[in-house]
Amino acid sequence: MLWNMLIDPSHNFLERPPHPLTPFFEPKSIAVIGATTSPRSVGNTLMNNLVSGRFKGNIYPINPKYPELMGHQCFSSVEEIPGDVDLAVIITPAKTVAALIDQCVKKKIKNAIIISAGFKELGPEGLALENDLLERARKGNMRIVGPNCLGIMNPLIQFNATFAATMARKGSIAFISQSGAMCTAVLDWSLKQKVGFSAFVSIGSMADVNWGDLIDYLGNDPNTSSILIYMETIGDAKAFLSAARAVVLSKPIIVIKAGRTEAAAKAAASHTGSLAGSDEVFDAAMRRVGVLRVDTIGELFDVAEVLAKQPAPKGPNLAILTNAGGPAVLATDAVSASGGALAPLDPKTIEQLSTFLPDAWSHGNPIDLLGDASPERYAKALEVVAKDPTVDGILTILSPQDMTDVSGTAECLIPYARTFDKPLLASWMGGEVVAKGAKLLRENDIPTFDYPDDASKTFASMWRQHHALQALYETPSLRSQQDLGAAKNVAQGLIESVEKEGRTLLTELESKQLLAAYGIPIVDMVRTESPKDAAEAAEKMGFPVVVKLHSETITHKTDVGGVLLDLNSKEEVERGYTLIEKNCAEKAGKEHFHGVSVQKMITFKGYEIILGSTVDVQFGPIILFGTGGQLVEVYK
């Protein structure tokens, strides 16, 4: 004992300290504040779930109306509980919650799930209630999940602190949702599909515990292999991105996010009380940290299953083996539309396939094995195609025809489930006829889909996920601090000068000076204030030149006739100056004309780009980069 006391804690690297969120998932004791016997009430359902689920810890119902509830002694308040409490679950009206938090703090309860609704999702009054309870919780270093949530399940230990109707199956997928209703729908679906979970979390309004906290916890949970998220708002974007970036290299994170359209974003705001932010910015952020975004609940679980059972593809090229042409065409469309591609088979592969396939086979990809394809034909073709260096993944499609040996074909494919370090997917199309074969494939780690287009989309999603993960290893080259310091001084001087004039926009000349300070190449330009000055500047610069409106208020010069290209003489420049002045006066007002700038006409071919910045409501400062010019709104 003395020796253990003398050991430096830093040397005890074999034991990991418990995660701060562990009591939410593995509590030894729980207080249910608002437990009741009222039938079909939240308090009754949640209490019954804990008791009937045979939770092994201590359960303390809190309700002054009862001396005993479901075989457990009932207390008037948490302060009366004789022992320590790891977790409190609060199921009372919103206006009572803050006072209950005070009681929990006095009892030194460090964790609470607030099921109650009626907080910031209702507006300013509800937000004030939420801020009040948070302030009180922080005084006791208490962490809070919710409010306005379904609760938390840990099926691995039969812990169900939710008011869902049933317990989830045991498994290795963690599911987190902002919507309690989505949780119950997914739960019901998962029971039918026999999908199991390591954790099932309704996060609600995220007043305190957020996505980042939960991703960090589940990323360190040995029982969790992948993390699935239904999201309406990202909340603390920095925390999410930081946690996700650290976890995705070992566990896939797959997100379905509502709010793509303006109407959906408004609905999400009314549901959780948070702004949904720009969908394009969200997409870019997810790609940058290796998080895969999908569009449907089905895709969410399809991708999770495939990533758990099959290796990730190292490229976008899919080979399709089929005994029916039509389904293969659908699969081809789907993979191409989703970011993947058909594998261009190596000529040697086609030559080798031709040695044993019927003469009428397709001689290309998709590889049509014809309607009478035997199990042996499928297996032999699969073995040849899998060795093709142009192939990154394989989809086998089977349509049940009179001569098709459905189960025999499945059995012939099973040995190849993890043979080639390439994902192998299957689509056994049909109902009862193919059910046994499809079951054999699923049980042997070959993901099997009812429809081939779904399988192709899933393959493409896997490729996008793998491709995004490779980007995590990219690091930008950094400039010296000395260079950056000089650039910052120039930038600060420019911005202060503009602010003193009461302006909020930089002119083109000022913008280019700012870019040049940071080493970004620009086209030289000269500001002029008369036709004669413009002509002289052009002659000195060398023809041809471009003449543009110089204005401190107009940003889109083309809209007011403020750009003239390819001028080749002093006379053309003088006339151009006069024309731009006239156009500006007519279309915007003469007060917006502040001269013209003369620039060298660039004649070599290149790319026209746009570079900009803005502030997103959720992600903060962002940079826009892409195809520029007049068609910037057309190209996405």
C-alpha positions in Angstrom: 0.0 0.0 0.0 2.8 2.4 0.9 4.6 1.6 -2.4 1.4 2.5 -4.3 1.2 5.8 -2.5 4.8 6.7 -3.5 4.3 6.0 -7.2 4.4 9.1 -9.3 1.0 9.4 -11.0 2.7 10.3 -14.3 4.2 6.8 -14.4 0.8 5.1 -14.2 0.4 5.2 -17.9 -1.4 1.9 -18.1 -4.5 3.3 -16.5 -6.5 6.0 -18.2 -8.4 8.3 -15.9 -12.2 8.2 -16.3 -13.6 10.6 -18.8 -15.6 13.5 -17.4 -18.8 12.3 -19.2 -18.5 8.7 -18.0 -21.2 9.2 -15.3 -23.7 10.0 -18.0 -23.2 6.6 -19.6 -22.1 4.4 -16.7 -23.7 5.9 -13.5 -23.5 3.9 -10.3 -26.5 5.8 -8.9 -29.2 8.0 -10.4 -31.9 10.4 -9.0 -35.0 10.7 -11.1 -36.5 14.1 -10.3 -40.1 14.1 -11.3 -40.7 10.3 -11.2 -44.4 9.5 -11.0 -47.0 6.7 -11.2 -49.2 8.7 -13.7 -49.7 6.4 -16.7 -48.3 7.4 -20.1 -46.3 10.3 -18.5 -42.6 11.0 -19.2 -41.7 10.6 -15.5 -43.5 7.2 -15.3 -42.0 5.8 -18.6 -38.4 6.9 -17.7 -38.6 5.4 -14.2 -40.1 2.2 -15.6 -37.3 1.9 -18.2 -34.7 2.1 -15.5 -36.4 -0.5 -13.3 -37.6 -2.9 -15.9 -34.2 -2.7 -17.7 -32.6 -4.0 -14.5 -30.2 -1.2 -14.1 -27.7 -2.4 -11.6 -27.0 0.9 -9.8 -29.1 2.6 -7.1 -32.3 4.4 -8.3 -33.6 7.2 -6.2 -37.1 8.5 -7.4 -37.7 12.1 -6.3 -41.3 13.2 -5.7 -42.8 14.4 -2.4 -46.2 12.8 -3.3 -45.0 9.2 -2.8 -43.2 7.3 0.0 -42.3 4.5 -2.5 -42.3 4.2 -6.3 -41.9 0.9 -8.3 -40.2 -0.8 -5.3 -37.8 2.0 -4.6 -37.9 4.4 -1.6 -39.1 7.9 -2.8 -37.5 11.1 -1.5 -38.9 14.7 -1.3 -35.6 16.1 -2.6 -32.2 15.0 -3.7 -30.7 16.4 -0.4 -32.5 13.6 1.5 -30.7 10.8 -0.4 -28.4 9.1 2.0 -25.6 8.2 -0.4 -23.7 9.8 -3.3 -25.5 10.4 -6.6 -23.7 10.2 -10.0 -26.5 11.5 -12.2 -29.7 13.4 -11.9 -32.5 13.2 -14.5 -34.9 16.2 -14.3 -38.4 15.8 -15.7 -40.3 18.8 -14.2 -41.7 22.1 -15.7 -39.0 24.5 -17.0 -39.6 27.2 -14.4 -38.8 24.7 -11.6 -35.5 23.4 -13.0 -33.2 26.2 -11.8 -34.1 25.6 -8.1 -33.7 21.9 -8.6 -30.2 22.5 -10.0 -29.4 24.4 -6.8 -30.4 21.4 -4.8 -28.2 19.1 -6.9 -25.2 21.5 -6.5 -25.7 21.3 -2.7 -25.8 17.5 -2.9 -22.6 17.7 -5.0 -24.2 15.9 -8.0 -21.9 16.7 -10.9 -24.1 15.5 -13.8 -27.6 16.1 -14.9 -29.9 15.3 -17.9 -32.7 17.8 -18.3 -35.5 16.2 -20.2 -37.8 19.2 -19.7 -38.7 21.5 -22.6 -39.6 25.2 -22.5 -36.2 26.9 -22.7 -34.4 28.8 -25.5 -36.5 27.1 -28.2 -39.4 29.3 -27.0 -37.6 32.6 -27.3 -36.2 35.3 -25.0 -38.1 34.2 -21.9 -37.0 30.6 -22.3 -33.4 31.6 -23.0 -33.3 33.6 -19.8 -34.4 30.4 -17.9 -31.7 28.4 -19.6 -29.0 30.9 -18.8 -30.1 31.0 -15.2 -29.9 27.3 -14.7 -26.5 27.2 -16.5 -25.1 29.8 -14.2 -26.3 27.9 -11.1 -24.9 24.6 -12.5 -21.4 26.1 -13.1 -21.2 27.1 -9.5 -21.0 23.4 -8.7 -19.0 22.3 -11.8 -22.1 20.4 -12.9 -22.3 19.2 -16.6 -25.7 19.2 -18.2 -27.1 17.2 -21.2 -30.2 18.9 -22.7 -32.6 20.5 -22.0 -35.4 19.4 -24.3 -34.1 16.0 -24.9 -35.1 12.3 -24.8 -32.3 11.2 -22.5 -29.4 8.6 -22.8 -29.2 4.9 -23.3 -26.2 2.6 -22.8 -27.5 -0.8 -24.1 -24.3 -2.6 -23.1 -25.1 -2.2 -19.4 -29.0 -2.1 -19.7 -29.0 1.6 -18.8 -32.1 3.4 -20.2 -32.6 6.9 -18.9 -35.0 7.9 -21.7 -38.7 8.0 -22.2 -38.5 5.9 -25.4 -40.8 2.8 -25.6 -38.0 0.2 -25.8 -34.3 -0.4 -25.2 -31.9 -0.4 -28.1 -30.0 -3.6 -29.1 -26.4 -4.0 -28.1 -23.8 -3.1 -30.7 -20.8 -0.9 -31.6 -22.5 2.1 -33.2 -23.0 5.3 -31.2 -25.9 7.5 -32.3 -26.3 11.1 -31.2 -29.4 13.2 -32.2 -30.6 16.7 -31.5 -34.1 15.5 -32.1 -35.8 13.2 -29.6 -38.4 12.2 -32.1 -35.7 11.2 -34.6 -34.2 9.1 -31.8 -37.4 7.1 -31.3 -37.9 6.7 -35.1 -34.3 5.4 -35.6 -34.7 3.2 -32.5 -37.8 1.5 -34.0 -36.1 1.1 -37.4 -32.9 -0.3 -35.8 -34.9 -3.0 -34.0 -36.4 -4.1 -37.3 -33.0 -4.1 -39.0 -31.2 -5.7 -36.1 -28.8 -2.8 -35.7 -27.2 -2.4 -32.3 -25.7 0.5 -30.4 -23.0 1.2 -27.9 -24.6 4.5 -27.0 -27.9 6.2 -27.9 -27.9 9.9 -27.0 -30.5 12.7 -27.4 -28.5 15.9 -26.9 -31.4 18.4 -27.2 -30.6 22.1 -27.1 -26.9 21.6 -26.1 -27.0 24.2 -23.4 -23.8 22.7 -22.0 -22.6 19.3 -23.2 -22.1 19.6 -26.9 -21.1 17.6 -30.0 -17.4 18.1 -29.3 -17.7 16.7 -25.7 -19.6 13.6 -26.9 -17.3 12.9 -29.8 -14.4 13.1 -27.5 -16.0 10.7 -25.1 -17.1 8.2 -27.7 -13.8 8.5 -29.6 -12.2 7.1 -26.5 -14.8 4.4 -25.8 -13.5 1.0 -26.8 -17.0 -0.3 -27.3 -17.8 2.2 -30.1 -16.6 1.6 -33.7 -18.4 4.5 -35.4 -20.3 7.6 -34.5 -23.6 8.6 -36.3 -25.1 12.0 -35.8 -28.4 13.6 -36.6 -27.7 17.4 -36.5 -29.8 20.5 -36.8 -27.3 23.0 -35.6 -23.5 22.6 -34.9 -23.4 24.9 -31.8 -19.8 25.3 -30.8 -18.2 24.8 -34.2 -14.6 25.0 -33.0 -15.2 22.2 -30.4 -16.9 20.0 -32.9 -14.2 20.4 -35.6 -11.4 19.9 -33.1 -12.9 16.7 -31.6 -13.9 15.3 -34.9 -10.5 15.8 -36.5 -8.9 13.9 -33.6 -11.3 11.0 -33.8 -12.0 10.4 -37.5 -8.6 8.7 -38.2 -9.6 5.9 -35.9 -13.5 5.9 -36.1 -15.7 7.2 -38.9 -18.1 10.0 -38.0 -21.1 10.2 -40.3 -23.5 13.2 -40.2 -27.0 13.8 -41.5 -27.8 17.5 -41.1 -31.2 19.1 -41.5 -31.5 22.6 -42.7 -30.2 22.5 -46.3 -33.1 24.7 -47.5 -34.1 28.1 -46.1 -37.4 26.6 -44.9 -35.7 23.7 -43.2 -33.2 26.0 -41.5 -36.1 28.1 -40.1 -37.8 24.9 -38.8 -34.5 23.8 -37.2 -34.2 27.2 -35.5 -37.7 27.0 -34.1 -37.0 23.4 -32.8 -33.7 23.9 -31.1 -33.5 27.7 -30.7 -30.3 27.9 -32.7 -29.3 29.3 -36.2 -28.5 26.7 -38.8 -25.8 28.6 -40.6 -24.7 28.3 -44.3 -25.1 24.9 -45.7 -22.2 25.3 -48.1 -19.9 26.3 -45.3 -21.0 23.3 -43.3 -20.2 21.0 -46.2 -16.7 22.5 -46.6 -16.0 22.2 -42.9 -17.1 18.5 -42.7 -14.9 17.7 -45.7 -11.9 19.4 -44.2 -12.0 17.4 -40.9 -12.9 14.1 -42.6 -16.5 13.8 -41.5 -18.8 12.2 -44.0 -22.1 13.9 -44.6 -25.1 11.9 -46.0 -28.6 12.8 -47.0 -30.8 10.1 -45.6 -31.2 8.0 -42.5 -30.8 4.9 -44.7 -27.4 6.2 -46.0 -26.3 7.0 -42.5 -26.6 3.3 -41.3 -25.6 1.8 -44.7 -22.2 3.7 -44.7 -21.7 2.8 -41.0 -22.3 -0.9 -41.7 -20.0 -1.0 -44.7 -17.2 0.9 -43.0 -17.4 -1.5 -40.1 -17.3 -4.6 -42.3 -15.2 -3.7 -45.3 -11.9 -1.8 -46.0 -12.1 1.7 -47.3 -11.6 2.1 -51.1 -8.3 3.6 -52.1 -9.8 5.2 -55.2 -13.2 6.0 -56.8 -13.3 3.2 -59.4 -16.1 0.6 -58.9 -16.4 -2.7 -60.8 -19.9 -4.2 -61.2 -20.5 -7.9 -61.7 -24.1 -8.7 -62.6 -26.4 -11.3 -64.1 -28.8 -8.6 -65.3 -28.2 -5.5 -67.5 -30.8 -3.1 -66.2 -29.8 -3.1 -62.5 -26.2 -2.6 -63.5 -27.1 0.5 -65.5 -28.9 2.0 -62.4 -25.8 1.2 -60.3 -23.6 3.0 -62.9 -25.7 6.1 -62.9 -25.7 6.2 -59.1 -21.9 5.8 -58.6 -21.2 8.4 -61.3 -23.7 10.9 -59.8 -22.3 10.4 -56.3 -18.7 11.2 -56.9 -17.4 7.7 -57.9 -16.7 6.2 -61.3 -16.8 3.0 -63.2 -13.4 1.2 -63.2 -11.8 1.2 -66.7 -10.9 -2.5 -66.8 -7.3 -3.3 -67.7 -7.2 -5.0 -71.2 -5.5 -8.0 -69.5 -8.5 -8.4 -67.2 -10.9 -8.4 -70.2 -8.7 -10.9 -71.9 -8.7 -13.2 -68.9 -12.4 -12.9 -68.4 -13.0 -13.9 -72.0 -11.3 -17.2 -71.4 -14.2 -18.6 -69.3 -17.2 -16.3 -69.8 -19.7 -16.9 -72.6 -19.0 -15.1 -75.9 -22.0 -12.8 -75.3 -20.6 -11.3 -72.1 -20.4 -7.5 -72.0 -16.6 -7.3 -72.6 -16.4 -4.3 -70.3 -17.6 -2.8 -67.0 -20.3 -3.4 -65.9 -19.4 -7.1 -66.3 -22.6 -8.8 -67.4 -22.2 -12.5 -66.5 -25.5 -13.2 -68.3 -28.7 -14.6 -66.8 -27.6 -18.2 -66.5 -24.5 -17.2 -64.4 -23.6 -20.0 -62.0 -22.0 -19.6 -58.5 -18.7 -20.7 -60.0 -18.9 -18.1 -62.7 -19.5 -15.3 -60.2 -16.6 -16.5 -58.0 -14.1 -16.9 -60.8 -15.0 -13.5 -62.3 -14.8 -11.8 -58.9 -11.3 -13.3 -58.3 -10.1 -12.0 -61.7 -11.6 -8.5 -61.4 -10.4 -8.0 -57.8 -6.8 -8.3 -59.0 -7.2 -5.6 -61.6 -5.1 -2.5 -60.4 -7.7 -0.1 -61.9 -10.5 -1.5 -59.6 -11.0 0.0 -56.1 -14.2 -1.8 -55.1 -16.6 -4.4 -56.3 -20.4 -4.6 -56.4 -22.0 -8.0 -57.2 -25.6 -7.8 -58.3 -27.9 -10.8 -58.5 -31.4 -10.9 -60.0 -33.2 -14.2 -59.2 -34.0 -16.0 -62.5 -35.3 -19.5 -62.9 -31.8 -21.0 -63.2 -30.2 -18.8 -60.5 -28.7 -20.6 -57.5 -29.2 -17.7 -55.0 -27.8 -19.3 -51.9 -25.0 -21.2 -53.7 -23.8 -17.9 -55.3 -23.8 -16.3 -51.8 -21.7 -19.1 -50.4 -19.2 -18.9 -53.3 -18.7 -15.2 -52.5 -18.2 -15.5 -48.8 -14.5 -16.6 -48.9 -13.7 -13.3 -50.7 -15.3 -11.1 -48.0 -11.9 -9.7 -46.9 -9.4 -11.3 -49.3 -8.4 -8.4 -51.6 -8.2 -5.3 -49.4 -10.9 -3.8 -51.5 -14.6 -3.3 -50.4 -16.9 -6.0 -51.6 -20.6 -5.1 -51.7 -23.7 -7.0 -52.8 -27.2 -6.3 -54.1 -29.4 -9.4 -53.9 -32.6 -8.1 -55.6 -35.9 -9.4 -54.7 -37.9 -10.6 -51.7 -38.3 -14.1 -50.2 -36.5 -15.8 -53.1 -33.2 -14.0 -52.2 -33.7 -13.7 -48.5 -31.6 -16.7 -47.5 -28.7 -15.8 -49.7 -28.7 -12.1 -48.6 -28.8 -13.3 -44.9 -25.7 -15.5 -45.6 -23.8 -12.5 -47.0 -24.7 -10.1 -44.2 -23.7 -12.7 -41.6 -20.3 -13.0 -43.2 -19.4 -9.3 -43.4 -20.5 -8.7 -47.0 -22.9 -5.7 -46.8 -26.0 -6.5 -48.9 -28.5 -4.0 -50.3 -32.0 -4.4 -51.7 -31.2 -2.0 -54.6 -28.0 -1.7 -56.6 -28.2 2.1 -56.8 -28.1 2.3 -53.0 -25.0 0.1 -53.0 -23.3 2.3 -55.5 -24.0 5.5 -53.6 -22.6 3.9 -50.4 -19.4 2.9 -52.3 -19.1 6.5 -53.5 -19.7 7.8 -49.9 -16.9 5.5 -48.6 -14.5 6.9 -51.3 -15.4 10.5 -50.3 -14.7 9.6 -46.7 -11.4 8.1 -47.5 -10.4 10.9 -49.7 -11.3 13.5 -47.1 -9.2 11.7 -44.5 -6.1 11.9 -46.7 -6.5 15.7 -46.7 -6.0 15.7 -42.9 -2.3 14.9 -43.5 -1.9 18.1 -45.7 -0.2 21.0 -43.9 0.2 24.5 -45.4 3.6 26.0 -45.8 4.1 28.8 -43.3 5.7 32.2 -44.0 8.3 33.7 -41.6 7.0 35.7 -38.7 9.1 38.7 -40.0 7.3 38.7 -43.4 3.9 38.3 -41.7 4.7 41.2 -39.3 5.5 43.6 -42.2 2.4 42.5 -44.0 0.3 43.1 -40.9 1.6 46.6 -40.6 0.7 47.5 -44.2 -2.8 45.9 -43.7 -3.4 47.8 -40.4 -2.3 51.1 -42.0 -4.7 50.6 -45.0 -7.7 49.7 -42.9 -7.2 52.5 -40.4 -7.0 55.0 -43.3 -10.3 53.7 -44.8 -12.0 53.8 -41.4 -10.9 57.4 -40.8 -12.7 58.3 -44.0 -15.9 56.6 -42.7 -15.8 54.0 -45.4 -16.5 50.2 -45.0 -15.3 49.1 -48.5 -11.8 49.0 -49.9 -11.3 50.2 -53.4 -9.7 47.8 -56.0 -6.4 49.7 -55.6 -6.5 49.3 -51.8 -7.5 45.7 -52.1 -4.6 44.9 -54.4 -2.1 46.7 -52.1 -3.4 44.5 -49.3 -2.9 41.3 -51.3 0.6 42.4 -52.5 1.6 43.0 -48.9 1.0 39.2 -48.2 2.9 38.1 -51.3 -0.1 37.4 -53.5 0.7 38.3 -57.2 -1.4 41.2 -58.6 -1.7 43.1 -61.8 0.0 46.6 -61.5 -2.4 49.5 -61.7 -2.3 53.3 -61.7 -5.1 55.5 -60.5 -5.8 58.5 -62.7 -8.1 61.5 -62.4 -8.2 62.9 -66.0 -8.3 61.5 -69.5 -4.8 62.9 -70.2 -3.3 61.3 -67.0 -4.9 58.0 -68.0 -3.5 58.1 -71.5 0.0 58.9 -70.2 -0.1 56.1 -67.7 -1.2 53.7 -70.4 1.6 54.8 -72.7 4.2 54.3 -70.0 2.7 50.9 -69.0 2.6 49.6 -72.6 -0.4 48.7 -74.7 -2.8 47.0 -74.7 -4.4 48.1 -71.4 -7.6 47.9 -69.3 -9.4 50.9 -68.0 -11.7 50.5 -65.0 -13.9 52.7 -62.9 -12.3 53.8 -59.6 -15.0 54.2 -57.0 -15.1 54.1 -53.2 -18.8 53.0 -53.3 -19.3 50.8 -56.4 -18.0 47.3 -56.2 -19.5 45.7 -59.3 -18.0 47.9 -62.0 -19.4 46.0 -65.0 -23.0 46.7 -63.9 -22.4 50.5 -64.5 -20.4 50.2 -67.7 -17.1 50.7 -65.7 -14.8 48.3 -67.5 -13.2 48.6 -70.9 -10.8 45.9 -72.2 -8.0 45.8 -74.8 -7.4 49.5 -75.4 -4.4 50.0 -77.8 -3.8 53.7 -78.1 -3.7 56.9 -76.1 -6.8 58.1 -77.9 -8.8 55.0 -77.0 -7.8 55.4 -73.4 -8.9 59.1 -73.3 -12.3 58.2 -75.0 -12.6 55.3 -72.5 -12.1 57.5 -69.5 -14.8 59.9 -70.8 -17.2 57.0 -71.5 -16.8 55.4 -68.0 -17.4 58.8 -66.4 -20.5 59.3 -68.4 -21.8 55.7 -67.7 -21.2 56.1 -64.0 -23.1 59.4 -63.9 -26.1 58.0 -65.7 -26.3 54.7 -64.0 -25.2 55.4 -60.4 -24.6 59.2 -60.0 -21.6 61.4 -60.7 -20.7 61.5 -57.0 -19.7 57.8 -57.3 -17.0 58.5 -59.9 -13.5 59.0 -58.5 -11.4 58.6 -61.6 -10.3 55.5 -63.4 -7.5 52.9 -62.9 -5.3 51.8 -65.8 -4.0 48.3 -65.8 -1.9 46.1 -68.1 -4.1 43.9 -70.3 -3.2 40.2 -69.4 -3.1 38.2 -72.6 -2.0 34.8 -71.5 -4.7 32.1 -70.8 -5.4 31.3 -67.2 -8.1 30.9 -64.6 -10.4 33.6 -63.4 -10.9 33.1 -59.7 -12.8 34.6 -56.8 -11.3 35.1 -53.3 -13.4 36.5 -50.5 -14.2 36.3 -46.9 -17.3 36.6 -44.7 -18.5 35.7 -41.2 -20.7 32.7 -40.8 -23.1 32.7 -37.9 -21.8 29.3 -36.7 -18.3 28.9 -38.0 -17.1 32.5 -37.7 -14.6 33.9 -40.3 -14.5 31.9 -43.5 -12.7 32.2 -46.8 -14.4 31.7 -50.2 -12.2 30.5 -53.1 -13.3 29.3 -56.5 -14.2 30.1 -60.1 -14.6 33.8 -60.5 -15.8 36.3 -63.1 -19.3 37.3 -64.1 -20.5 33.7 -63.8 -19.5 33.4 -60.2 -23.2 32.9 -59.1 -23.7 30.2 -61.8 -20.9 27.9 -60.8 -21.0 26.3 -57.4 
